[in-house]
Amino acid sequence: MRITSTSCICPVLVCLCFVQRCYGTAHHGSIKVTRNQTKHIEGETEVHHRPKRGWVWNQFFVLEEHLGPDPQYVGKLHSNSDKGDGSVKYILTGEGAGTIFIIDDTTGDIHSTKSLDREKKTHYVLHAQAIDRRTNKPLEPESEFIIKVQDINDNAPKFTDGPYIVTVPEMSDMGTSVLQVTATDADDPTYGNSARVVYSILQGQPYFSVDPKTGVIRTALHNMDREAREHYSVVIQAKDMAGQVGGLSGSTTVNITLTDVNDNPPRFPQKHYQLYVPELAQVGSAVGKIKANDADTGSNADMKYTIINGDGSGVFSISTDKETREGIISLRKPLNYEKKKSYTLNIEGANTHLDFRFSHLGPFKDVTMLKIIVGDVDEPPLFTLPSYVMEVYENAKIGTVVGTVTAQDPDSANNLVRYFIDHNREEDMYFTIDVNTGTIKTAKVFDREQTPVYNITVTASEIESPGLLSQVPVGIKILDVNDNPPELAEDYDVVVCENAKPSQIIQTITATDKDDFANGQRFHFSLDHSLSLNPNFTLKDNDDNTASILTRRRRFSRATQDVYYLPIVISDGGIPSLSSSVTLVIRVCACERDGRVRTCHAEAFLSSAGLSTGALIAILLCVIILLAIVVLFITLRRSKKEPLIISEEDVRENVVTYDDEGGGEEDTEAFDITALRNPSAAEELKYRRDVRPEVKSTPKHPTSSSLDSIDVQEFIKQRLAEADLDPSVPPYDSLQTYAYEGQRSEAGSISSLDSAATQSDQDYNYLGDWGPEFKKLAELYGEIESERTT
């Protein structure tokens, strides 16, 4: 089968289309299949021999953006088996088959029904097959072919990154590269000139140019000056079809800013300046500003101001404000109009950042002269000293002169000055001042130990100008006199051991004095000489402001005397010397061998009562023994109880009826049921587990001889009374029933153990009121034994 395509866009291309599409040339990668299959690979042809086929394939082309009223003819399918009689049916499948591309199943003609866009899809892959209409069997195998969308120039170039913002240094050489712009064209760059772009400049000449092929923008002038013009707007155009007529174009804007370089030196607007400064200006304060202009910006305009010479260089200083680039003039020393009325300064302003490429445009500095006029001002009085320090003794009388302050008018008028103290504070109340002479005197009596220093403020004003005030601080130190006697540094607790030895140091004491060190910090200790010699203790002055108390005899007894008193005299080294008397209290205590105090108060009390430790221990033991005897006696009386069960030979039968509520498992364990089976087991007393008696009671079972004569009913009542009172027997709410018949009873046995009948004819009348109950119990017991035996 042969596939042909004859669609062309104009008569000029008819021959080319015919060659490309009808004869299967290698242009656009077309494939031609005859008896031998030929495959075009990047300009080379490989031939593979294979058996004969009936298909001849070519690559189809369809023109994009077709707007004609009729479907666009694409090509034709034809099989060698087609004789033209309509027996062959052509079928088309694949991308766009039946929607975009339709085929005449008889003739094999293929048409495109829609306008295609190559920029959206460049080609379509389809499959063709020829079948026999009568048998619906394929005449040849299915084969694949491609329909390529042929490009037309329907897309203009676009600058995807625009508009652009770029900078270039001023004063750059001509031809300096600024920026490269790139435009893209969506058309097919491999076919024709639809995507071949050429750049040109529409706006921005003669300052900039653009390379038509690369799109590189360059400067077109030499030494462009930012100070003359800083911003430029350049419009670049990109046109396809290699710039030919009929091509499509697009444009973009490039905003170019010239960056600054230091090519301008600073300049002072004036060569001479004048500044007025009052003489009362504060030292360290700013008194004026000066500024040099620089056409540059940023760091290129930074500058530093310096005073290079002049008679005011030591009185004034200059600094640079980095924000405003101004020179700030400050006062370094006080001004005095009466001494100097004007100063002259030569100030230089220079750039701090220099560019040596433009050093030929320098020098990058400028100098101006500044004359400073000192203004005369009526000044307040001026004290001769910035502060005063005075002294006075604490025992000074009222009206004593402390010192004098002096102030004068610094102006040429030399007006008279008055002095005064502001008595708003309490410490100012202790002094007065003479308004004319400035003499300070005492107004109260001082106590150095309470306030050692007074700080007052003296104010001076001119008589002619009372509103002009000046102040000066005055510190007055109160000098000490020896007016406080010494005293002990603390309250000493002095202890002497009973086993003390002679000349043993028992305490070291020291003293203190409120007076100043020069008068009071040398102490002398001694005993009171007005008293007789102390036979027990003595005192030694250590000549270091301390004293030691020593014993004068061996051993002390608390029983004899537990407290001693030692009067001491303490004197200081002041002039005149002062002394005071104190009495130390010395306690006698019992101590260990190593000198540690064992006790003082408790044993001292016992000793005074005349009782020794051994006597106290004996008394305590006696008390304990008496208490033990009393407790044992009470316990023995409570433990006397009657026996729970009598001996075996006196027991006929022991029936216990146990009815107890509450207590649970403890109640069931409170009474041992073995007593019913073997009464002799009751000889060993069983105690309740839930009740523990303080003392085990002695069994009170009567002997067999006594049981012979006792009344059974009375016996049971006794047992019940004992059960109610004895905590060691079964629970208090239980009922214990006893029936006894002696071994030699004339009534015989009431037991039903020997009887085989369930009903007993035994007479129980002898039991009185308890007979019927025992009879019922015996009958019940007989029935149980009978059933057990059976």
C-alpha positions in Angstrom: 0.0 0.0 0.0 1.2 3.5 -0.8 0.5 6.6 1.3 0.7 10.0 -0.4 0.2 13.6 0.7 -0.3 16.6 -1.5 -1.4 19.3 0.9 0.6 22.6 0.4 0.0 26.1 1.6 0.8 27.9 -1.6 1.5 27.3 -5.3 5.2 28.0 -4.7 5.4 25.0 -2.4 3.5 22.6 -4.5 6.5 21.0 -6.0 8.2 20.8 -2.6 5.2 19.2 -1.1 4.9 16.8 -3.9 8.6 15.8 -3.5 8.4 15.5 0.2 5.1 13.8 0.6 4.5 11.9 -2.6 7.9 10.5 -3.1 9.0 10.1 0.5 12.2 12.1 0.5 14.3 12.2 3.7 13.2 15.8 4.5 11.5 16.1 7.8 12.5 12.5 8.6 10.0 10.9 6.2 9.8 7.1 5.8 9.5 5.3 2.4 8.8 1.6 2.4 8.9 -0.5 -0.8 10.0 -4.0 -1.1 13.0 -3.1 1.1 12.3 -1.2 4.3 14.5 2.0 4.5 14.9 3.8 7.8 16.3 7.4 8.0 18.4 8.0 11.1 19.9 11.5 11.4 20.8 11.9 7.8 22.0 8.3 7.3 20.1 5.4 5.6 20.1 1.8 6.7 18.7 -0.9 4.4 17.3 -4.1 5.8 16.1 -6.7 3.3 12.9 -8.4 4.2 10.1 -10.2 2.3 7.8 -8.2 0.0 5.0 -6.2 1.6 2.1 -4.4 0.0 2.4 -1.1 2.1 4.3 2.0 1.0 4.4 4.5 3.8 5.4 8.2 4.0 5.2 10.7 6.8 2.2 13.0 6.5 2.1 16.8 7.1 -0.8 19.0 8.0 -0.6 22.8 8.2 -1.4 24.4 11.6 -4.0 27.1 12.0 -6.0 26.1 8.9 -9.1 28.3 8.6 -10.6 27.2 5.3 -14.3 26.2 4.9 -13.4 22.7 3.8 -11.5 20.0 5.6 -7.8 20.1 4.9 -6.5 17.3 2.8 -3.8 15.3 4.5 -2.9 12.3 2.3 -4.1 9.1 0.8 -3.9 5.4 1.7 -3.7 2.9 -1.1 -3.1 -0.9 -1.1 -1.7 -2.9 -4.0 -4.6 -5.2 -3.4 -7.1 -2.5 -4.2 -8.3 -3.0 -7.8 -10.6 -0.1 -7.7 -13.7 -2.2 -7.4 -14.6 -1.1 -3.9 -13.7 -4.4 -2.3 -11.1 -2.9 -0.1 -12.0 -1.0 3.1 -9.6 1.3 4.8 -9.6 1.8 8.5 -7.8 4.6 10.5 -7.2 4.4 14.3 -4.9 6.2 16.8 -4.6 9.7 18.1 -7.4 12.0 16.7 -8.8 9.3 14.5 -12.5 9.9 13.8 -12.4 13.3 15.5 -9.5 15.3 14.1 -8.7 13.0 11.2 -11.3 11.2 9.0 -10.7 8.7 6.2 -12.7 7.7 3.2 -12.9 4.0 3.7 -13.2 3.4 0.0 -10.7 5.8 -1.5 -8.3 6.0 1.5 -8.3 9.8 1.5 -7.4 11.4 4.9 -8.7 14.9 5.8 -8.2 17.1 8.9 -11.5 18.5 10.2 -10.1 20.9 12.9 -7.6 23.7 13.1 -4.4 22.4 14.8 -1.9 24.2 16.9 1.7 23.0 16.6 2.7 24.7 19.8 0.2 22.5 21.7 0.9 19.2 19.9 3.6 18.7 17.3 2.5 15.3 15.8 -0.1 12.5 16.0 0.6 8.8 15.8 -2.1 6.8 13.9 -2.6 3.2 12.6 -3.9 2.2 9.1 -5.3 -1.1 8.0 -6.9 -2.5 4.8 -9.5 -5.3 5.0 -11.7 -7.2 2.6 -15.2 -5.9 2.7 -16.7 -9.3 1.9 -14.7 -11.4 4.4 -13.7 -8.6 6.9 -10.2 -10.1 6.9 -7.1 -7.9 6.8 -5.4 -7.8 3.4 -2.2 -6.5 4.9 -0.9 -6.1 8.5 -1.7 -3.0 10.5 1.0 -0.3 10.3 1.8 2.9 12.2 2.4 6.3 10.6 2.9 9.9 11.9 1.1 13.1 10.9 3.2 16.1 11.8 1.8 19.5 12.3 3.7 21.9 10.1 4.6 25.2 11.7 3.6 28.7 10.6 4.8 32.0 12.1 2.0 32.6 14.5 3.9 33.4 17.7 5.7 36.6 18.5 8.9 36.6 20.6 8.4 37.2 24.3 10.6 38.4 27.1 9.6 36.2 30.0 11.9 37.9 32.6 11.0 41.5 31.9 10.8 44.3 32.8 14.4 44.4 34.0 16.0 46.5 36.7 19.8 46.9 36.6 22.6 49.2 37.7 25.9 50.2 36.3 28.6 52.4 37.9 28.8 55.9 36.8 31.9 57.1 34.9 32.1 53.6 33.3 34.0 53.1 30.0 32.1 53.0 26.8 31.0 49.5 25.9 30.7 48.3 29.5 28.2 45.4 29.6 25.0 46.2 31.4 22.7 43.2 30.9 21.8 40.4 28.5 18.1 40.1 27.6 16.6 37.0 26.0 13.4 36.6 24.1 11.8 33.2 23.3 9.7 32.3 20.3 7.2 29.3 20.5 7.5 28.6 16.8 9.5 25.7 15.3 13.2 26.8 15.4 14.1 23.9 12.9 11.8 25.1 10.2 12.2 28.4 8.4 12.9 31.7 10.2 9.8 31.7 12.3 11.8 31.4 15.5 14.9 33.4 14.4 15.0 36.5 16.7 16.9 39.7 16.1 17.2 42.4 18.9 17.1 46.2 18.5 16.9 49.2 20.7 13.8 51.4 20.4 14.5 53.8 23.3 17.7 54.7 25.2 20.0 55.9 22.5 22.6 57.3 22.4 23.4 56.2 26.0 23.0 52.5 25.4 23.2 49.9 22.6 22.2 46.2 22.2 23.8 43.4 20.3 21.2 42.2 17.6 22.1 38.6 18.0 23.0 38.1 21.7 20.8 40.8 23.3 23.7 42.1 25.3 23.1 45.8 26.4 26.2 48.0 26.7 27.0 51.6 27.5 27.3 53.8 24.4 28.9 56.9 26.0 32.1 57.5 28.0 32.0 58.6 31.6 28.3 58.9 32.2 27.8 61.2 35.2 25.3 60.2 37.9 25.1 63.7 39.2 23.9 64.8 35.7 21.4 62.0 35.2 20.8 58.9 37.3 18.0 56.9 35.8 17.5 55.6 32.3 14.6 53.7 30.7 15.7 51.5 27.7 13.2 49.7 25.4 14.5 46.6 23.6 12.6 44.9 20.7 12.9 41.3 19.6 11.6 40.4 16.1 11.4 37.0 14.4 11.8 36.1 10.7 15.4 37.4 11.2 14.0 40.9 11.3 12.4 40.7 7.9 9.2 42.4 6.9 6.2 40.5 8.1 7.9 39.2 11.1 6.3 39.3 14.6 7.9 41.3 17.4 7.9 41.8 21.2 9.5 44.3 23.5 10.6 44.8 27.0 11.8 47.7 29.2 15.1 47.8 31.0 15.4 50.3 33.9 19.1 51.3 34.3 20.4 53.2 37.3 23.8 54.7 37.5 25.4 53.9 40.9 27.5 56.5 42.6 31.3 56.6 42.8 33.4 59.0 44.8 34.1 61.5 42.1 33.1 64.7 43.9 35.0 66.3 46.8 33.2 67.9 49.7 32.7 71.7 49.6 31.8 74.2 52.3 29.2 76.6 51.0 31.1 79.5 52.7 34.7 80.2 53.5 33.9 82.1 56.7 31.4 81.4 59.4 30.5 83.1 62.7 29.0 81.5 65.8 27.7 83.2 69.1 28.1 81.2 72.3 27.1 82.6 75.8 29.7 82.4 78.5 27.3 80.3 80.7 27.2 77.5 78.2 27.6 74.1 79.9 30.9 72.2 79.4 30.3 69.2 77.1 27.2 70.7 75.5 26.8 71.3 71.7 27.1 75.0 70.9 26.8 74.9 67.0 26.9 72.9 63.7 28.7 73.2 60.4 28.3 71.2 57.2 30.2 70.6 53.9 28.2 69.5 50.9 29.1 66.5 48.8 27.3 65.6 45.5 28.0 61.9 46.0 25.7 59.6 48.0 26.1 56.8 50.5 29.6 56.0 51.8 31.1 58.2 49.1 29.7 61.2 50.8 30.9 60.2 54.3 33.3 62.7 55.8 35.1 63.6 59.0 35.5 67.1 60.5 38.7 68.2 62.2 39.9 71.4 63.9 43.3 71.8 62.3 44.4 75.1 64.0 43.2 78.2 65.8 43.3 79.7 69.2 40.1 77.9 70.3 41.3 74.3 69.5 41.8 73.6 73.2 38.4 75.2 74.3 36.2 73.6 71.6 36.0 70.2 69.9 34.2 68.9 66.8 32.6 65.5 66.0 30.7 64.1 63.0 27.0 63.2 63.0 26.9 60.1 60.7 23.3 60.5 59.9 23.2 64.1 58.8 27.0 64.4 58.0 27.2 67.5 60.0 30.1 68.7 62.2 28.9 69.2 65.9 30.9 71.8 67.8 31.1 71.2 71.6 32.4 73.2 74.5 35.4 71.6 76.3 36.2 74.3 78.9 34.2 77.0 80.6 33.9 80.4 78.9 34.6 83.7 80.6 33.6 86.8 78.7 35.7 88.9 81.1 38.9 87.0 80.1 38.4 86.3 76.4 35.7 87.5 74.1 36.2 85.5 70.9 37.9 82.4 69.4 39.0 81.4 65.9 38.8 77.8 64.5 40.0 76.4 61.1 37.8 73.4 60.3 38.5 70.8 57.6 35.9 68.4 56.1 37.4 65.4 54.2 35.9 62.2 52.7 36.6 59.0 54.6 36.3 56.7 51.5 38.5 57.5 48.5 38.5 55.9 45.1 42.0 56.1 43.6 40.7 55.9 40.1 39.4 59.4 40.5 42.2 60.8 42.6 42.9 63.2 39.8 39.6 64.9 40.6 40.8 65.7 44.2 41.7 66.8 46.7 38.6 65.3 48.4 38.6 67.8 51.3 37.8 71.4 52.0 38.7 74.0 54.8 36.7 76.9 56.3 37.2 79.3 59.1 34.8 79.6 62.1 34.9 82.6 64.4 33.2 82.1 67.8 31.9 85.2 69.7 31.6 84.8 73.5 28.5 86.5 74.8 28.5 88.4 78.1 25.9 87.1 80.6 25.1 88.2 84.2 26.5 85.2 86.1 25.5 84.0 89.6 28.1 84.2 92.4 31.1 81.9 92.1 32.4 80.0 95.2 36.1 79.9 95.7 36.0 76.1 96.2 33.8 73.5 94.5 33.1 72.0 98.0 34.0 72.6 101.6 35.0 70.2 104.4 34.8 71.4 108.1 35.2 69.9 111.6 33.7 70.6 115.0 33.8 68.7 118.4 30.7 67.0 119.6 30.8 68.8 122.9 31.0 72.2 121.2 28.6 74.8 122.6 25.8 76.4 120.6 27.2 79.3 118.6 30.7 77.8 118.1 32.2 78.8 114.7 32.6 75.9 112.3 34.0 77.6 109.2 33.5 80.1 106.5 32.4 79.8 102.8 33.3 82.6 100.3 31.7 83.5 96.9 32.0 86.6 94.6 30.3 88.0 91.6 32.4 86.9 88.5 31.0 89.8 86.4 32.8 93.2 86.1 30.1 94.8 88.3 31.3 92.7 91.3 28.0 92.9 93.2 27.8 92.0 96.9 26.8 88.4 97.8 24.5 87.1 100.5 24.6 83.6 102.0 21.9 81.4 103.5 21.1 77.8 104.4 17.8 76.2 103.4 16.4 74.6 106.6 14.1 72.2 104.9 16.1 69.2 106.2 16.5 68.2 109.9 20.3 68.1 109.7 20.3 71.7 108.4 18.7 72.8 111.7 22.0 72.2 113.5 23.8 75.1 111.8 23.4 78.8 111.0 25.3 81.1 108.6 26.0 84.8 108.6 24.3 86.3 105.5 27.1 88.7 104.8 30.3 86.9 105.8 29.4 83.3 105.1 30.5 82.2 108.6 28.8 78.9 109.7 28.1 78.3 113.4 26.5 75.5 115.5 22.9 75.8 116.5 22.4 72.6 118.5 24.4 70.1 120.7 25.9 67.2 118.7 26.2 63.5 119.5 28.9 61.9 117.3 27.7 58.4 118.2 24.3 59.2 116.7 25.4 61.4 113.7 29.1 61.5 112.8 28.8 63.7 109.6 26.5 66.4 108.5 26.1 67.4 104.8 24.5 70.8 104.3 24.1 73.0 101.2 25.0 76.8 101.2 23.4 79.0 98.7 24.8 82.4 97.5 23.0 85.1 95.6 23.8 88.7 94.4 22.0 91.5 96.1 21.3 93.2 92.8 20.1 90.0 91.1 18.6 87.8 93.8 17.3 85.4 91.1 20.9 84.3 90.2 21.8 81.6 92.7 24.7 79.2 93.1 25.1 76.4 95.6 28.0 74.6 97.2 28.1 71.4 99.3 29.6 71.6 102.8 30.5 68.5 104.7 30.9 68.9 108.5 32.6 66.1 110.5 31.8 65.8 114.2 35.0 65.1 116.2 34.8 62.7 119.0 35.3 63.3 122.8 35.5 60.5 125.3 32.0 60.6 126.7 31.0 56.9 126.7 32.4 54.4 129.3 33.4 50.9 128.0 31.2 47.9 128.5 31.4 44.2 127.9 31.2 43.2 124.3 28.4 40.6 125.1 26.5 38.9 127.9 28.9 36.1 128.9 27.7 32.8 130.3 30.6 31.8 132.5 30.7 28.2 133.8 33.1 26.6 136.2 33.4 22.8 136.5 33.1 21.0 139.8 36.4 19.3 139.1 38.2 22.6 138.2 41.9 23.0 139.1 43.6 26.1 140.4 44.7 28.8 137.9 42.5 27.3 135.2 41.1 29.8 132.6 37.3 29.4 132.5 36.4 32.5 130.3 38.0 35.2 128.2 36.2 38.5 128.0 36.5 41.6 125.9 34.9 45.1 125.9 33.6 47.7 123.5 33.2 51.5 123.5 30.9 53.7 121.5 33.6 56.4 121.2 36.0 56.8 118.3 39.0 54.6 117.9 41.4 57.4 118.9 39.8 57.8 122.3 38.2 54.5 123.3 39.8 51.4 121.8 42.3 50.6 124.6 40.8 48.8 127.5 42.1 47.8 131.0 40.4 45.1 133.1 40.7 44.7 136.9 38.8 43.4 139.9 37.0 45.9 142.1 39.6 46.9 144.7 37.1 48.3 147.0 36.0 44.7 147.8 37.9 42.1 149.7 40.1 39.6 147.9 38.0 37.0 146.1 39.1 33.5 147.3 37.5 31.7 144.4 38.4 33.6 141.2 40.9 36.1 139.9 41.3 38.2 136.7 44.2 38.6 134.4 44.5 41.6 131.9 46.0 40.2 128.6 47.0 43.7 127.4 45.2 43.1 124.1 41.8 44.4 125.0 40.9 41.1 126.5 41.0 39.6 130.0 41.0 36.0 131.4 39.1 34.7 134.4 41.0 32.1 136.4 40.1 29.8 139.3 42.0 30.3 142.6 41.2 26.9 144.3 40.5 23.3 143.5 37.0 21.8 143.1 33.6 23.4 143.5 30.4 21.8 144.8 27.0 22.6 143.5 25.6 21.2 146.7 27.4 23.8 148.7 27.1 26.8 146.2 26.0 26.7 142.6 26.4 30.4 141.6 29.2 32.9 142.2 29.4 36.7 141.4 32.6 38.4 140.2 32.7 42.3 140.1 35.0 43.6 137.3 36.1 47.2 136.5 36.7 48.2 132.8 38.4 51.5 131.9 39.3 52.9 128.5 42.3 54.8 127.2 40.6 58.1 126.5 41.4 61.5 127.9 40.0 61.7 130.5 39.7 58.0 131.0 36.2 56.6 131.7 35.4 53.3 133.5 32.4 51.1 134.3 31.7 48.2 136.7 30.1 44.9 135.6 29.4 41.8 137.6 29.9 38.4 136.0 27.7 35.4 137.1 29.6 32.2 137.3 27.6 28.9 137.4 28.9 25.7 138.9 28.3 22.7 136.6 29.1 19.0 136.4 31.6 18.3 133.6 33.2 15.4 131.8 36.8 14.6 132.2 37.6 16.4 129.0 35.9 19.6 130.3 32.6 19.3 128.5 29.6 20.5 130.5 27.3 17.6 131.4 24.5 19.4 133.3 24.0 22.5 135.4 20.3 23.0 136.3 18.6 19.6 136.9 21.3 18.0 139.0 21.9 21.2 140.9 18.3 21.0 142.0 18.5 17.4 143.2 21.7 18.1 145.0 20.1 20.9 146.9 17.4 18.5 148.0 20.0 16.1 149.5 19.2 13.1 147.3 21.8 11.2 145.4 21.3 9.4 142.1 21.4 6.0 143.7 18.6 7.0 146.1 16.4 8.1 143.3 16.9 4.8 141.4 16.0 2.8 144.5 12.8 4.8 145.0 11.8 4.2 141.4 12.4 0.4 141.7 10.2 0.3 144.8 7.4 2.0 143.0 7.6 -0.3 140.0 7.5 -3.4 142.3 4.5 -2.2 144.1 2.7 -1.6 140.8 3.5 -5.1 139.6 2.2 -6.7 142.8 -1.1 -4.8 142.5 -1.5 -5.8 138.8 -0.8 -9.5 139.6 -3.3 -9.5 142.5 -6.1 -8.1 140.3 -5.3 -10.6 137.5 -5.4 -13.6 139.8 -8.8 -12.6 141.2 -10.3 -12.2 137.7 -8.9 -15.6 136.5 -10.8 -17.8 139.1 -13.5 -19.7 136.9 -15.5 -22.9 137.2 -14.5 -25.8 134.9 -16.3 -26.1 131.6 -16.7 -29.9 131.7 -16.5 -32.3 134.6 -14.5 -35.5 134.7 -15.4 -38.3 132.4 -16.6 -40.7 135.1 -19.3 -38.2 136.2 -20.6 -37.6 132.8 -23.5 -39.6 131.5 -24.1 -37.5 128.4 -23.2 -34.0 127.4 -25.4 -32.5 124.8 -24.5 -28.9 123.7 -27.0 -26.8 121.8 -25.1 -24.1 120.1 -27.0 -21.2 118.5 -24.8 -18.3 117.7 -25.3 -15.4 115.3 -22.6 -13.1 114.1 -18.9 -13.6 114.3 -18.7 -16.0 111.3 -15.8 -18.3 111.3 -14.5 -17.1 114.6 -17.8 -18.2 116.3 -17.6 -21.7 114.8 -14.1 -22.0 116.1 -14.9 -20.7 119.6 -16.2 -24.0 120.9 -14.6 -27.4 120.3 -17.3 -29.9 119.3 -15.0 -32.8 120.4 -16.4 -32.3 123.9 -19.6 -34.1 122.9 -17.6 -37.1 121.7 -15.0 -37.3 124.5 -15.9 -35.2 127.6 -12.4 -35.9 129.0 -11.0 -33.7 126.3 -12.6 -30.7 128.0 -10.2 -31.1 130.9 -7.8 -29.0 128.8 -9.4 -25.6 128.7 -10.1 -24.2 125.2 -10.0 -20.4 124.9 -11.9 -18.3 122.4 -9.8 -17.2 119.5 -11.6 -13.9 119.2 -11.3 -13.1 122.9 -7.9 -13.2 124.6 -8.2 -13.1 128.4 -5.7 -11.1 130.3 -4.8 -14.1 132.6 -5.7 -17.7 132.0 -8.4 -18.8 134.4 -8.0 -21.9 136.5 -10.5 -24.7 135.6 -13.3 -25.0 138.1 -14.8 -28.4 137.3 -16.1 -30.0 140.4 -15.0 -33.4 141.4 -17.0 -36.5 140.7 -18.0 -36.8 144.4 -19.5 -33.4 144.4 -21.5 -34.1 141.2 -23.3 -37.0 142.9 -25.2 -34.7 145.2 -25.6 -31.6 143.1 -28.9 -30.7 141.5 -28.7 -30.9 137.6 -30.9 -27.8 137.0 -28.9 -25.8 139.5 -25.7 -27.0 137.9 -26.8 -25.9 134.5 -27.8 -22.5 135.8 -24.4 -22.1 137.3 -22.7 -23.0 134.0 -24.9 -20.5 132.2 -24.0 -17.7 134.7 -20.3 -18.6 134.3 -20.6 -18.5 130.5 -22.2 -15.1 130.7 -19.4 -13.6 132.9 -16.3 -15.5 131.6 -14.8 -14.0 128.3 -12.8 -17.2 127.7 -15.9 -19.4 126.9 -18.0 -19.6 123.7 -19.9 -16.6 122.4 -22.2 -14.8 124.9 -25.4 -15.3 122.9 -25.0 -19.1 122.8 -27.1 -21.5 124.8 -25.4 -24.4 126.6 -27.6 -27.3 127.7 -26.2 -29.9 130.1 -27.8 -33.1 131.3 -25.9 -35.2 133.7 -26.7 -38.5 135.4 -24.2 -40.0 137.8 -22.7 -43.4 137.3 -24.8 -44.9 140.1 -28.1 -43.2 139.1 -31.1 -45.2 139.9 -33.0 -43.9 136.8 -30.5 -45.5 134.5 -29.2 -44.2 131.3 -31.2 -41.8 129.1 -29.0 -42.4 126.1 -30.5 -43.8 122.9 -27.3 -45.4 121.7 -28.3 -48.9 122.9 -31.8 -48.6 121.4 -32.5 -49.5 117.8 -35.9 -47.8 117.8 -36.2 -44.2 116.7 -38.6 -43.4 119.6 -37.3 -43.9 123.2 -39.4 -44.8 126.1 -36.9 -43.5 128.6 -38.4 -41.4 131.4 -37.0 -37.9 131.6 -39.2 -36.5 134.3 -36.4 -36.5 136.8 -35.0 -33.5 134.9 -37.9 -31.4 135.7 -38.4 -28.5 133.2 -35.4 -29.7 131.2 -36.7 -33.2 130.7 -38.7 -32.7 127.5 -35.8 -30.8 125.9 -33.4 -33.6 126.6 -35.9 -36.2 125.4 -36.2 -34.4 122.0 -32.4 -34.2 121.8 -32.0 -37.9 122.6 -34.6 -38.9 120.0 -32.9 -36.7 117.3 -29.5 -38.1 118.2 -30.9 -41.7 118.0 -32.3 -41.1 114.5 -29.0 -39.7 113.3 -27.1 -42.7 114.7 -29.6 -45.1 113.1 -29.2 -43.5 109.7 -25.4 -43.5 110.0 -25.4 -47.2 111.0 -27.7 -48.2 108.1 
